[in-house]
Amino acid sequence: MERLTHINEEGYAKMVDVSEKEESMREAVARGSVYMKKGTIKAVADGKIKKGDVLSVAQVGGIMGAKSTSDIIPMCHNINIYGADLDFKIDEENCKIDIIATVKTYGVTGVEMEALTAVSIAALTIYDMCKAIDKEMVISDIHLVKKTGGKSGDFYFTDLNTKC
């Protein structure tokens, strides 16, 4: 079995040394969903949530989350983010909001964690904005869709059901 990169010789956690890695353009896309009651999704779509425009606030929250990743994930490197964007799709038929985050950088380490954090914080923001009318919302299916650049090459998610 391959040795874990975040464990030192004594078995303790360490931050990986990336000083010898090649810089490259790197991009990561992550997605997730927030499931909610029909009335809640209608209120979001119609702009009737008392706290304000849910998706605008979630957009800013997601970007802030991407920028703060190294502050909240212990072994993440502090990196310069060159771009962060979120897209939301309201799916009234399935009572959910799909969130897609895209994060880019040029550097020695990738932005997968930043994209995943952006989706997570956007989802939590949606929950916070809507919890007064729906405490049964479910945040689900957060995963990396793709990543490009870097030594390990490109990755494209294939199927959630093939993880085992």
DSSP file (Angstrom, degrees, kcal/mol; ACC not computed):
  #  RESIDUE AA STRUCTURE BP1 BP2  ACC     N-H-->O    O-->H-N    N-H-->O    O-->H-N    TCO  KAPPA ALPHA  PHI   PSI    X-CA   Y-CA   Z-CA
    1    1 A M              0   0    0      0, 0.0     2,-0.1     0, 0.0     0, 0.0   0.000 360.0 360.0 360.0 141.2    0.0    0.0    0.0
    2    2 A E        -     0   0    0      1,-0.1     2,-0.1     3,-0.0     3,-0.0  -0.421 360.0-107.1 -70.8 142.4    1.2    3.5   -0.8
    3    3 A R        -     0   0    0     -2,-0.1     2,-0.2     1,-0.1    -1,-0.1  -0.444  34.6-109.4 -69.9 138.3    2.4    5.7    2.1
    4    4 A L    >   -     0   0    0     -2,-0.1     3,-1.0     1,-0.1    -1,-0.1  -0.494  19.8-144.7 -69.0 135.2    0.0    8.5    3.0
    5    5 A T  T 3  S+     0   0    0      1,-0.2    -1,-0.1    -2,-0.2    -2,-0.0   0.688  94.0  58.1 -77.3 -18.7    1.5   11.9    2.1
    6    6 A H  T 3  S+     0   0    0     10,-0.1     8,-2.0     7,-0.1     2,-0.4   0.182  91.6  82.9 -98.9  17.6    0.1   13.8    5.1
    7    7 A I  B <   -A   13   0A   0     -3,-1.0     6,-0.2     6,-0.2     2,-0.0  -0.982  68.3-145.4-122.7 130.6    1.8   11.5    7.7
    8    8 A N    >   -     0   0    0      4,-3.2     3,-2.0    -2,-0.4    -4,-0.1  -0.224  39.1 -86.8 -85.5-179.0    5.5   12.0    8.8
    9    9 A E  T 3  S+     0   0    0      1,-0.3    -1,-0.1     2,-0.1    -2,-0.0   0.776 128.7  53.2 -59.9 -28.5    8.0    9.3    9.7
   10   10 A E  T 3  S-     0   0    0      2,-0.1    -1,-0.3     3,-0.0     3,-0.1   0.465 121.4-106.0 -86.7  -1.9    6.7    9.3   13.4
   11   11 A G  S <  S+     0   0    0     -3,-2.0     2,-0.2     1,-0.3    -2,-0.1   0.582  78.4 128.8  89.8  10.0    3.1    8.8   12.3
   12   12 A Y        -     0   0    0      1,-0.1    -4,-3.2     0, 0.0    -1,-0.3  -0.614  65.8 -91.5 -97.9 159.0    2.0   12.4   13.0
   13   13 A A  B     +A    7   0A   0     -6,-0.2     2,-0.3    -2,-0.2    -6,-0.2  -0.362  48.2 173.5 -66.4 144.6    0.1   14.7   10.6
   14   14 A K        -     0   0    0     -8,-2.0     2,-0.5    -2,-0.1    61,-0.0  -0.972  35.6-110.6-145.4 159.8    2.2   17.0    8.4
   15   15 A M        -     0   0    0     -2,-0.3    61,-0.1     1,-0.0    -9,-0.1  -0.824  44.7-111.3 -90.1 131.4    1.6   19.5    5.6
   16   16 A V        -     0   0    0     -2,-0.5     2,-0.7    59,-0.3   -10,-0.1  -0.350  25.1-121.7 -64.4 138.6    3.0   18.1    2.4
   17   17 A D        +     0   0    0      1,-0.1     3,-0.2    -2,-0.0    -1,-0.1  -0.746  35.1 171.3 -82.7 115.0    6.0   20.0    1.0
   18   18 A V    >   +     0   0    0     -2,-0.7     3,-1.5     1,-0.1    -1,-0.1   0.219  43.6 110.5-107.4  12.9    5.1   21.3   -2.5
   19   19 A S  T 3  S+     0   0    0      1,-0.3    -1,-0.1     3,-0.0    -2,-0.0   0.725  79.2  47.9 -64.9 -22.5    8.1   23.5   -3.0
   20   20 A E  T 3  S+     0   0    0     -3,-0.2    -1,-0.3     2,-0.1    -2,-0.1   0.457  88.8 109.7 -96.6  -1.5    9.6   21.2   -5.7
   21   21 A K  S <  S-     0   0    0     -3,-1.5     2,-0.3     1,-0.1    88,-0.1  -0.393  72.3-110.5 -78.0 153.1    6.4   20.8   -7.7
   22   22 A E        -     0   0    0     86,-0.1     2,-0.2    -2,-0.1   129,-0.2  -0.587  29.7-119.9 -79.4 139.4    5.9   22.4  -11.2
   23   23 A E        +     0   0    0     -2,-0.3     2,-0.3    83,-0.1    85,-0.2  -0.560  44.1 157.3 -75.1 144.2    3.5   25.3  -11.5
   24   24 A S  E     -B  107   0B   0     83,-2.1    83,-2.2    -2,-0.2     2,-0.4  -0.976  49.6 -85.1-157.5 163.8    0.6   24.8  -13.9
   25   25 A M  E     -B  106   0B   0     -2,-0.3     2,-0.4    81,-0.2    81,-0.2  -0.615  51.7-170.7 -71.8 130.7   -2.9   26.1  -14.6
   26   26 A R  E     +B  105   0B   0     79,-3.1    79,-2.4    -2,-0.4     2,-0.3  -0.974  12.2 177.7-131.0 141.2   -5.3   24.2  -12.3
   27   27 A E  E     -BC 104 148B   0    121,-1.6   121,-2.6    -2,-0.4     2,-0.4  -0.996   5.0-171.6-141.1 144.1   -9.0   24.0  -12.2
   28   28 A A  E     -BC 103 147B   0     75,-2.3    75,-2.5    -2,-0.3     2,-0.4  -0.998   4.9-163.9-136.6 143.2  -11.5   22.1  -10.1
   29   29 A V  E     +BC 102 146B   0    117,-2.7   116,-3.1    -2,-0.4   117,-1.7  -0.994  13.8 175.5-125.1 130.5  -15.3   21.7  -10.4
   30   30 A A  E     -BC 101 144B   0     71,-2.3    71,-2.7    -2,-0.4     2,-0.3  -0.899   5.8-169.0-129.3 160.1  -17.4   20.4   -7.6
   31   31 A R  E     +BC 100 143B   0    112,-2.4   112,-2.4    -2,-0.3     2,-0.3  -0.964  11.4 160.5-145.9 163.7  -21.1   20.0   -7.1
   32   32 A G  E     -B   99   0B   0     67,-1.8    67,-3.2    -2,-0.3     2,-0.3  -0.955  23.5-127.0-168.0 176.2  -23.7   19.2   -4.5
   33   33 A S  E     -BC  98 140B   0    107,-2.7   107,-2.9    -2,-0.3     2,-0.5  -0.967   1.6-150.3-138.6 151.9  -27.5   19.5   -3.9
   34   34 A V  E     -BC  97 139B   0     63,-2.0    63,-2.1    -2,-0.3     2,-0.3  -0.980  19.5-156.9-121.2 115.9  -29.8   20.9   -1.2
   35   35 A Y  E     +BC  96 138B   0    103,-3.1   103,-2.0    -2,-0.5     2,-0.3  -0.728  22.9 161.3 -92.2 140.9  -33.1   19.0   -1.1
   36   36 A M        -     0   0    0     59,-2.6   101,-0.0    -2,-0.3    98,-0.0  -0.931  41.3 -73.4-151.6 171.1  -36.1   20.9    0.4
   37   37 A K     >  -     0   0    0     -2,-0.3     4,-2.3     1,-0.1     3,-0.3  -0.289  46.4-110.9 -68.0 156.0  -39.9   20.9    0.7
   38   38 A K  H  > S+     0   0    0      1,-0.2     4,-2.1     2,-0.2     5,-0.2   0.887 118.6  51.7 -54.9 -43.1  -41.9   22.1   -2.3
   39   39 A G  H  > S+     0   0    0      1,-0.2     4,-2.0     2,-0.2    -1,-0.2   0.850 108.9  51.1 -64.9 -34.0  -43.0   25.2   -0.5
   40   40 A T  H  > S+     0   0    0     -3,-0.3     4,-2.3     2,-0.2    -2,-0.2   0.931 110.0  47.5 -69.5 -46.0  -39.4   26.1    0.3
   41   41 A I  H  X S+     0   0    0     -4,-2.3     4,-2.5     1,-0.2    -2,-0.2   0.872 112.4  50.8 -65.4 -35.0  -38.2   25.7   -3.2
   42   42 A K  H  X S+     0   0    0     -4,-2.1     4,-2.4    -5,-0.2    -1,-0.2   0.909 109.1  50.9 -66.9 -41.1  -41.1   27.8   -4.5
   43   43 A A  H  <>S+     0   0    0     -4,-2.0     5,-3.2     2,-0.2     6,-0.5   0.890 111.8  47.6 -63.7 -39.2  -40.3   30.5   -1.9
   44   44 A V  H ><5S+     0   0    0     -4,-2.3     3,-1.2     3,-0.2    -2,-0.2   0.953 113.7  47.0 -64.0 -49.4  -36.6   30.6   -3.1
   45   45 A A  H 3<5S+     0   0    0     -4,-2.5    -2,-0.2     1,-0.3    -1,-0.2   0.847 115.5  45.7 -61.8 -35.5  -37.6   30.7   -6.7
   46   46 A D  T 3<5S-     0   0    0     -4,-2.4    -1,-0.3    -5,-0.2    -2,-0.2   0.428 112.0-117.5 -89.4   0.8  -40.1   33.5   -6.1
   47   47 A G  T < 5S+     0   0    0     -3,-1.2    -3,-0.2    -4,-0.4    -4,-0.1   0.851  73.0 132.7  68.5  34.6  -37.8   35.5   -3.9
   48   48 A K      < +     0   0    0     -5,-3.2     2,-0.5    -6,-0.2    -4,-0.2   0.230  24.0 119.3-104.5  12.5  -40.0   35.2   -0.8
   49   49 A I    >   -     0   0    0     -6,-0.5     3,-1.8     3,-0.3    81,-0.1  -0.698  61.5-140.2 -81.6 126.5  -37.4   34.2    1.8
   50   50 A K  T 3  S+     0   0    0     -2,-0.5    -1,-0.1     1,-0.3     3,-0.1   0.766  97.1  61.7 -61.0 -28.8  -37.4   36.8    4.5
   51   51 A K  T 3  S-     0   0    0     78,-0.5     2,-0.3     1,-0.3    -1,-0.3   0.661 114.1-108.7 -73.8 -14.2  -33.6   36.8    4.9
   52   52 A G    <   -     0   0    0     -3,-1.8     2,-1.0    77,-0.1    -3,-0.3  -0.843  68.2  -1.9 126.6-162.5  -33.2   38.0    1.3
   53   53 A D     >  -     0   0    0     -2,-0.3     4,-2.2     1,-0.2     5,-0.2  -0.568  59.8-162.7 -73.5 101.5  -32.0   36.7   -2.1
   54   54 A V  H  > S+     0   0    0     -2,-1.0     4,-2.5     1,-0.2    -1,-0.2   0.891  83.5  44.9 -56.8 -48.7  -30.9   33.2   -1.2
   55   55 A L  H  > S+     0   0    0      2,-0.2     4,-2.0     1,-0.2    -1,-0.2   0.836 111.1  52.8 -73.5 -31.4  -28.8   32.4   -4.2
   56   56 A S  H  > S+     0   0    0      2,-0.2     4,-1.9     1,-0.2    -1,-0.2   0.924 113.3  44.0 -65.9 -43.1  -27.0   35.8   -4.2
   57   57 A V  H  X S+     0   0    0     -4,-2.2     4,-2.7     1,-0.2    -2,-0.2   0.907 113.4  51.0 -67.6 -40.7  -26.0   35.3   -0.6
   58   58 A A  H  X S+     0   0    0     -4,-2.5     4,-2.7    -5,-0.2    -1,-0.2   0.853 106.7  56.0 -64.3 -34.5  -25.1   31.7   -1.3
   59   59 A Q  H  X S+     0   0    0     -4,-2.0     4,-2.0     2,-0.2    -2,-0.2   0.950 111.8  41.5 -60.2 -50.3  -22.9   32.8   -4.2
   60   60 A V  H  X S+     0   0    0     -4,-1.9     4,-2.7     1,-0.2    -2,-0.2   0.911 114.5  52.5 -65.9 -42.2  -21.0   35.2   -2.0
   61   61 A G  H  X S+     0   0    0     -4,-2.7     4,-2.4     1,-0.2    -2,-0.2   0.905 108.7  50.3 -59.5 -42.6  -20.8   32.6    0.8
   62   62 A G  H  X S+     0   0    0     -4,-2.7     4,-2.3     2,-0.2    -1,-0.2   0.905 111.3  47.6 -63.4 -42.6  -19.4   30.0   -1.6
   63   63 A I  H  X S+     0   0    0     -4,-2.0     4,-2.2     2,-0.2    -2,-0.2   0.922 112.2  49.6 -64.8 -44.0  -16.7   32.3   -2.9
   64   64 A M  H  X S+     0   0    0     -4,-2.7     4,-1.2     1,-0.2    -2,-0.2   0.890 109.7  52.9 -61.1 -38.4  -15.8   33.3    0.6
   65   65 A G  H  < S+     0   0    0     -4,-2.4     3,-0.4     2,-0.2     4,-0.4   0.924 107.9  49.8 -62.2 -45.2  -15.6   29.6    1.5
   66   66 A A  H >< S+     0   0    0     -4,-2.3     3,-1.0     1,-0.2     4,-0.3   0.921 111.8  48.8 -59.1 -43.9  -13.3   28.9   -1.4
   67   67 A K  H 3< S+     0   0    0     -4,-2.2    -1,-0.2     1,-0.2     3,-0.2   0.731 114.5  46.0 -68.7 -22.2  -11.0   31.8   -0.3
   68   68 A S  T >X S+     0   0    0     -4,-1.2     3,-1.6    -3,-0.4     4,-0.9   0.309  76.7 111.5-103.2   7.1  -11.0   30.5    3.3
   69   69 A T  H X> S+     0   0    0     -3,-1.0     4,-2.4    -4,-0.4     3,-1.2   0.881  75.7  51.9 -53.3 -46.9  -10.3   26.8    2.7
   70   70 A S  H 34 S+     0   0    0      1,-0.3    -1,-0.3    -4,-0.3     6,-0.1   0.710 105.6  58.2 -67.7 -16.7   -6.8   26.7    4.2
   71   71 A D  H <4 S+     0   0    0     -3,-1.6    -1,-0.3     1,-0.1    -2,-0.2   0.727 118.4  28.3 -79.5 -22.4   -8.2   28.4    7.3
   72   72 A I  H << S+     0   0    0     -3,-1.2    -2,-0.2    -4,-0.9    -3,-0.1   0.610 109.6  66.5-117.7 -15.7  -10.7   25.6    8.0
   73   73 A I  S >< S-     0   0    0     -4,-2.4     3,-1.7    -5,-0.2    -1,-0.2  -0.943  78.0-142.7-108.2 114.0   -9.2   22.4    6.4
   74   74 A P  T 3  S+     0   0    0      0, 0.0    -1,-0.1     0, 0.0   -59,-0.0   0.770  90.4  34.7 -53.1 -41.9   -6.0   21.6    8.5
   75   75 A M  T 3  S+     0   0    0      2,-0.1   -59,-0.3   -60,-0.0     2,-0.2   0.325  87.6 118.0-101.4   9.5   -3.6   20.4    5.8
   76   76 A C    <   -     0   0    0     -3,-1.7     2,-0.2    -7,-0.2    -3,-0.1  -0.546  63.3-124.1 -77.3 139.2   -4.6   22.6    2.9
   77   77 A H        -     0   0    0     -2,-0.2     2,-0.7     1,-0.1    -7,-0.2  -0.538  23.6-112.4 -77.9 147.3   -2.1   25.0    1.5
   78   78 A N        +     0   0    0     -2,-0.2     2,-0.3    -8,-0.1    -1,-0.1  -0.731  51.1 176.8 -78.1 114.4   -2.9   28.7    1.4
   79   79 A I        -     0   0    0     -2,-0.7     2,-0.6   -12,-0.1    -9,-0.1  -0.828  36.0-107.4-123.9 159.3   -3.1   29.4   -2.4
   80   80 A N        -     0   0    0     -2,-0.3     2,-0.6    26,-0.2    26,-0.4  -0.754  31.6-147.8 -82.8 122.3   -3.9   32.3   -4.6
   81   81 A I        -     0   0    0     -2,-0.6    24,-0.2     1,-0.1     3,-0.1  -0.823  13.0-171.7 -92.9 125.3   -7.3   31.7   -6.2
   82   82 A Y  S    S-     0   0    0     22,-2.7     2,-0.3    -2,-0.6    23,-0.2   0.688  71.0  -1.3 -89.6 -21.0   -7.4   33.2   -9.7
   83   83 A G  E     -D  104   0B   0     21,-1.4    21,-2.7     2,-0.0     2,-0.3  -0.930  54.8-177.1-167.5 143.9  -11.2   32.7  -10.1
   84   84 A A  E     +D  103   0B   0     -2,-0.3     2,-0.3    19,-0.2    19,-0.2  -0.968  14.0 166.8-145.8 129.3  -14.2   31.2   -8.3
   85   85 A D  E     -D  102   0B   0     17,-2.3    17,-2.8    -2,-0.3     2,-0.4  -0.994  16.1-157.2-143.5 148.0  -17.7   31.0   -9.6
   86   86 A L  E     -D  101   0B   0     -2,-0.3     2,-0.4    15,-0.2    15,-0.2  -0.959   2.3-162.3-126.3 146.0  -20.8   29.2   -8.6
   87   87 A D  E     -D  100   0B   0     13,-2.7    13,-2.6    -2,-0.4     2,-0.4  -0.983   6.7-159.6-126.6 138.8  -23.9   28.2  -10.6
   88   88 A F  E     -D   99   0B   0     -2,-0.4     2,-0.5    11,-0.2    11,-0.2  -0.957   4.4-166.5-121.7 136.3  -27.2   27.3   -9.1
   89   89 A K  E     -D   98   0B   0      9,-2.3     9,-2.6    -2,-0.4     2,-0.6  -0.967  12.8-148.6-123.1 115.6  -30.0   25.3  -10.8
   90   90 A I  E     -D   97   0B   0     -2,-0.5     2,-0.7     7,-0.2     7,-0.2  -0.738  12.3-170.8 -82.8 120.0  -33.4   25.3   -9.2
   91   91 A D  E   > +D   96   0B   0      5,-3.1     5,-2.0    -2,-0.6     4,-0.4  -0.819   9.8 174.5-113.9  87.8  -35.1   22.0   -9.9
   92   92 A E  T > 5S+     0   0    0     -2,-0.7     3,-0.6     1,-0.2    -1,-0.2   0.834  76.1  60.5 -65.5 -32.8  -38.7   22.4   -8.7
   93   93 A E  T 3 5S+     0   0    0      1,-0.2    -1,-0.2    -3,-0.1   -55,-0.0   0.889 116.5  31.3 -62.3 -40.1  -39.7   19.0  -10.0
   94   94 A N  T 3 5S-     0   0    0     -3,-0.3    -1,-0.2     2,-0.2    -2,-0.2   0.276 108.8-122.6-101.8   9.1  -37.2   17.2   -7.7
   95   95 A C  T < 5S+     0   0    0     -3,-0.6   -59,-2.6    -4,-0.4     2,-0.3   0.912  70.8 111.8  52.4  52.9  -37.4   19.8   -4.9
   96   96 A K  E   < -BD  35  91B   0     -5,-2.0    -5,-3.1   -61,-0.2     2,-0.5  -0.983  60.9-137.6-149.2 159.7  -33.7   20.6   -4.9
   97   97 A I  E     -BD  34  90B   0    -63,-2.1   -63,-2.0    -2,-0.3     2,-0.4  -0.990  23.0-150.0-117.0 121.6  -31.1   23.2   -5.7
   98   98 A D  E     -BD  33  89B   0     -9,-2.6    -9,-2.3    -2,-0.5     2,-0.4  -0.749  10.1-158.2 -90.3 138.7  -28.0   22.0   -7.5
   99   99 A I  E     -BD  32  88B   0    -67,-3.2   -67,-1.8    -2,-0.4     2,-0.4  -0.966   9.4-174.8-120.0 130.3  -24.8   23.9   -6.8
  100  100 A I  E     -BD  31  87B   0    -13,-2.6   -13,-2.7    -2,-0.4     2,-0.4  -0.992   5.5-168.8-126.5 125.4  -21.8   23.8   -9.1
  101  101 A A  E     -BD  30  86B   0    -71,-2.7   -71,-2.3    -2,-0.4     2,-0.4  -0.932   4.5-168.4-115.7 136.9  -18.5   25.5   -8.1
  102  102 A T  E     -BD  29  85B   0    -17,-2.8   -17,-2.3    -2,-0.4     2,-0.4  -0.993   8.5-178.8-123.8 127.2  -15.5   26.2  -10.4
  103  103 A V  E     -BD  28  84B   0    -75,-2.5   -75,-2.3    -2,-0.4     2,-0.3  -0.982   3.1-170.2-129.3 138.3  -12.2   27.3   -8.9
  104  104 A K  E     +BD  27  83B   0    -21,-2.7   -22,-2.7    -2,-0.4   -21,-1.4  -0.938  11.4 158.2-129.5 150.1   -9.0   28.2  -10.8
  105  105 A T  E     -B   26   0B   0    -79,-2.4   -79,-3.1    -2,-0.3     2,-0.5  -0.963  33.4-133.9-153.5 167.5   -5.4   28.9   -9.9
  106  106 A Y  E     +B   25   0B   0    -26,-0.4     2,-0.3    -2,-0.3   -81,-0.2  -0.970  64.8  83.8-124.2 114.0   -2.0   28.9  -11.4
  107  107 A G  E    S-B   24   0B   0    -83,-2.2   -83,-2.1    -2,-0.5    43,-0.1  -0.932  86.8 -66.0-178.8-161.3    0.4   27.2   -9.0
  108  108 A V  S    S+     0   0    0     -2,-0.3     2,-0.3   -85,-0.2   -86,-0.1   0.458 106.2  44.8 -99.9  -3.5    2.0   24.1   -7.5
  109  109 A T  S    S-     0   0    0    -85,-0.1   -85,-0.1   -88,-0.1   -83,-0.1  -0.985  82.8-108.2-142.4 153.9   -1.1   22.6   -5.8
  110  110 A G        -     0   0    0     -2,-0.3     3,-0.1     1,-0.1     4,-0.1  -0.036  10.9-132.4 -80.1 177.7   -4.7   22.1   -6.9
  111  111 A V     >  +     0   0    0     -8,-0.2     4,-2.1     1,-0.1     5,-0.2  -0.012  66.5 116.5-120.2  26.2   -8.0   23.7   -6.0
  112  112 A E  H  > S+     0   0    0      1,-0.2     4,-2.5     2,-0.2     5,-0.2   0.938  80.3  47.4 -60.6 -46.4  -10.1   20.6   -5.4
  113  113 A M  H  > S+     0   0    0      1,-0.2     4,-2.5     2,-0.2    -1,-0.2   0.856 109.9  53.9 -65.5 -33.7  -10.6   21.4   -1.7
  114  114 A E  H  > S+     0   0    0      2,-0.2     4,-2.3     1,-0.2    -1,-0.2   0.903 110.3  46.3 -67.0 -40.4  -11.5   25.0   -2.6
  115  115 A A  H  X S+     0   0    0     -4,-2.1     4,-2.0     2,-0.2    -2,-0.2   0.916 114.3  47.5 -67.2 -42.7  -14.2   23.9   -5.0
  116  116 A L  H  X S+     0   0    0     -4,-2.5     4,-2.3     1,-0.2    -2,-0.2   0.886 112.9  49.1 -64.8 -38.5  -15.6   21.4   -2.6
  117  117 A T  H  X S+     0   0    0     -4,-2.5     4,-3.0    -5,-0.2     5,-0.3   0.897 107.5  55.1 -67.2 -40.0  -15.6   24.0    0.2
  118  118 A A  H  X S+     0   0    0     -4,-2.3     4,-2.3     1,-0.2    -2,-0.2   0.930 111.0  44.7 -58.3 -46.2  -17.3   26.5   -2.0
  119  119 A V  H  X S+     0   0    0     -4,-2.0     4,-2.6     2,-0.2    -1,-0.2   0.929 114.2  49.9 -63.1 -45.2  -20.1   24.0   -2.7
  120  120 A S  H  X S+     0   0    0     -4,-2.3     4,-2.5     1,-0.2    -2,-0.2   0.923 113.2  44.2 -61.9 -46.1  -20.4   23.1    1.0
  121  121 A I  H  X S+     0   0    0     -4,-3.0     4,-2.2     2,-0.2    -1,-0.2   0.885 112.7  52.0 -69.5 -37.7  -20.5   26.7    2.2
  122  122 A A  H  X S+     0   0    0     -4,-2.3     4,-2.3    -5,-0.3    -2,-0.2   0.924 111.6  48.0 -61.7 -42.9  -23.0   27.7   -0.5
  123  123 A A  H  X S+     0   0    0     -4,-2.6     4,-2.4     1,-0.2    -2,-0.2   0.919 112.0  48.4 -63.9 -43.7  -25.2   24.7    0.6
  124  124 A L  H  X S+     0   0    0     -4,-2.5     4,-2.7     2,-0.2    -1,-0.2   0.856 109.9  53.3 -64.6 -34.0  -24.9   25.6    4.3
  125  125 A T  H  X S+     0   0    0     -4,-2.2     4,-2.7     2,-0.2    -2,-0.2   0.915 107.8  50.0 -66.4 -43.0  -25.8   29.2    3.4
  126  126 A I  H  X S+     0   0    0     -4,-2.3     4,-1.7     2,-0.2    -2,-0.2   0.934 111.5  49.5 -59.4 -45.2  -28.9   28.1    1.6
  127  127 A Y  H  X S+     0   0    0     -4,-2.4     4,-1.6     1,-0.2     3,-0.3   0.943 111.9  48.1 -57.9 -48.7  -29.8   26.0    4.6
  128  128 A D  H  < S+     0   0    0     -4,-2.7     4,-0.3     1,-0.2    -1,-0.2   0.892 111.5  49.8 -60.3 -40.8  -29.3   29.0    6.9
  129  129 A M  H  < S+     0   0    0     -4,-2.7   -78,-0.5     1,-0.2    -1,-0.2   0.802 122.0  32.6 -68.4 -28.6  -31.3   31.3    4.7
  130  130 A C  H >X S+     0   0    0     -4,-1.7     3,-1.8    -3,-0.3     4,-1.3   0.463  85.9  99.8-109.0  -4.1  -34.3   28.9    4.6
  131  131 A K  T 3< S+     0   0    0     -4,-1.6    -1,-0.1     1,-0.3    -2,-0.1   0.734  71.4  69.6 -63.3 -22.5  -34.2   27.2    7.9
  132  132 A A  T 34 S+     0   0    0     -4,-0.3    -1,-0.3     1,-0.2     3,-0.2   0.817 115.1  26.1 -64.1 -28.3  -37.0   29.3    9.4
  133  133 A I  T <4 S+     0   0    0     -3,-1.8     2,-0.2     1,-0.2    -2,-0.2   0.552 133.7  29.1-109.9 -10.0  -39.5   27.6    7.0
  134  134 A D    ><  +     0   0    0     -4,-1.3     3,-0.6    -7,-0.2    -1,-0.2  -0.724  46.9 166.4-156.1  98.5  -37.8   24.3    6.5
  135  135 A K  T 3  S+     0   0    0     -2,-0.2    -4,-0.1     1,-0.2    -1,-0.1   0.452  74.8  73.1 -89.6  -0.3  -35.6   22.5    9.0
  136  136 A E  T 3   +     0   0    0      2,-0.1    -1,-0.2    -5,-0.0  -101,-0.1   0.213  64.4 133.6 -98.8  14.8  -35.8   19.2    7.1
  137  137 A M    <   -     0   0    0     -3,-0.6     2,-0.5   -10,-0.1  -101,-0.2  -0.318  45.0-146.3 -62.3 149.3  -33.5   20.3    4.2
  138  138 A V  E     -C   35   0B   0   -103,-2.0  -103,-3.1     2,-0.0     2,-0.5  -0.983   5.1-152.0-124.2 125.3  -30.9   17.7    3.2
  139  139 A I  E     +C   34   0B   0     -2,-0.5     2,-0.3  -105,-0.2  -105,-0.2  -0.851  38.0 159.7 -93.0 127.4  -27.5   18.7    1.9
  140  140 A S  E     +C   33   0B   0   -107,-2.9  -107,-2.7    -2,-0.5    -2,-0.0  -0.936  31.7  27.6-148.9 162.5  -26.3   15.8   -0.3
  141  141 A D  E     +     0   0B   0     -2,-0.3     2,-0.5  -109,-0.2  -110,-0.1   0.722  58.3 171.5  61.4  30.2  -24.1   14.5   -3.0
  142  142 A I  E     +     0   0B   0   -110,-0.1     2,-0.3  -109,-0.1  -110,-0.2  -0.600  19.9 140.9 -73.3 123.4  -21.1   16.9   -2.6
  143  143 A H  E     -C   31   0B   0   -112,-2.4  -112,-2.4    -2,-0.5     2,-0.4  -0.991  56.6 -92.8-159.5 161.4  -18.3   15.6   -4.8
  144  144 A L  E     -C   30   0B   0     -2,-0.3  -114,-0.3  -114,-0.2     3,-0.1  -0.677  29.8-175.1 -78.9 127.8  -15.5   16.5   -7.2
  145  145 A V  E     -     0   0B   0   -116,-3.1    12,-3.3    -2,-0.4     2,-0.3   0.856  64.7 -20.1 -90.6 -44.3  -16.7   16.5  -10.8
  146  146 A K  E     -CE  29 156B   0   -117,-1.7  -117,-2.7    10,-0.2    -1,-0.4  -0.990  49.5-165.4-159.8 157.9  -13.3   17.2  -12.4
  147  147 A K  E     -CE  28 155B   0      8,-2.1     8,-2.7    -2,-0.3     2,-0.3  -0.979  11.5-167.9-145.6 140.7   -9.9   18.6  -11.8
  148  148 A T  E     +C   27   0B   0   -121,-2.6  -121,-1.6    -2,-0.3     6,-0.1  -0.931  44.5  31.9-128.6 152.7   -7.3   19.5  -14.4
  149  149 A G        +     0   0    0     -2,-0.3     3,-0.1  -123,-0.2  -123,-0.1  -0.066  67.9  79.1  93.4 165.3   -3.6   20.3  -14.2
  150  150 A G  S >  S-     0   0    0   -125,-0.2     3,-1.2     1,-0.2    -1,-0.2  -0.049  89.4 -61.6  88.6 170.9   -0.8   19.1  -12.0
  151  151 A K  T 3  S+     0   0    0      1,-0.3    -1,-0.2  -129,-0.2     3,-0.1   0.837 128.0  55.8 -61.8 -38.8    1.4   16.1  -11.8
  152  152 A S  T 3  S-     0   0    0      1,-0.2    -1,-0.3    -3,-0.1    -2,-0.1   0.572 103.5-140.4 -77.7  -6.1   -1.4   13.6  -11.2
  153  153 A G    <   -     0   0    0     -3,-1.2    -1,-0.2    -4,-0.1     2,-0.2  -0.275  39.5 -23.4  82.5-167.9   -3.1   14.7  -14.4
  154  154 A D        -     0   0    0     -6,-0.1     2,-0.4    -3,-0.1    -6,-0.2  -0.461  51.9-162.0 -84.7 151.9   -6.8   15.2  -15.1
  155  155 A F  E     -E  147   0B   0     -8,-2.7    -8,-2.1    -2,-0.2     2,-0.4  -0.999   5.5-173.7-133.5 135.8   -9.7   13.6  -13.2
  156  156 A Y  E     -E  146   0B   0     -2,-0.4   -10,-0.2   -10,-0.2   -11,-0.1  -0.990  28.3-121.9-131.5 124.0  -13.3   13.3  -14.4
  157  157 A F        -     0   0    0    -12,-3.3     3,-0.1    -2,-0.4   -12,-0.1  -0.359  29.3-178.0 -61.3 136.4  -16.0   11.9  -12.1
  158  158 A T        -     0   0    0      1,-0.2     2,-0.3    -2,-0.1    -1,-0.1   0.860  55.3 -16.1-104.9 -56.6  -17.6    8.8  -13.6
  159  159 A D    >   -     0   0    0      1,-0.1     3,-1.8     3,-0.0    -1,-0.2  -0.928  40.4-142.8-159.8 127.2  -20.4    7.5  -11.5
  160  160 A L  G >  S+     0   0    0     -2,-0.3     3,-0.8     1,-0.3    -1,-0.1   0.774 103.0  60.0 -59.3 -27.5  -21.4    7.9   -7.8
  161  161 A N  G 3  S+     0   0    0      1,-0.2     3,-0.3     2,-0.1    -1,-0.3   0.459  93.6  64.6 -84.0  -0.3  -22.4    4.2   -7.7
  162  162 A T  G <   +     0   0    0     -3,-1.8    -1,-0.2     1,-0.2    -2,-0.1   0.118  66.4 104.9-108.0  22.1  -18.9    2.9   -8.5
  163  163 A K    <         0   0    0     -3,-0.8    -1,-0.2     1,-0.2    -2,-0.1   0.606 360.0 360.0 -79.0 -10.7  -17.2    4.1   -5.4
  164  164 A C              0   0    0     -3,-0.3    -1,-0.2     0, 0.0    -2,-0.1   0.406 360.0 360.0-107.4 360.0  -17.0    0.7   -3.8
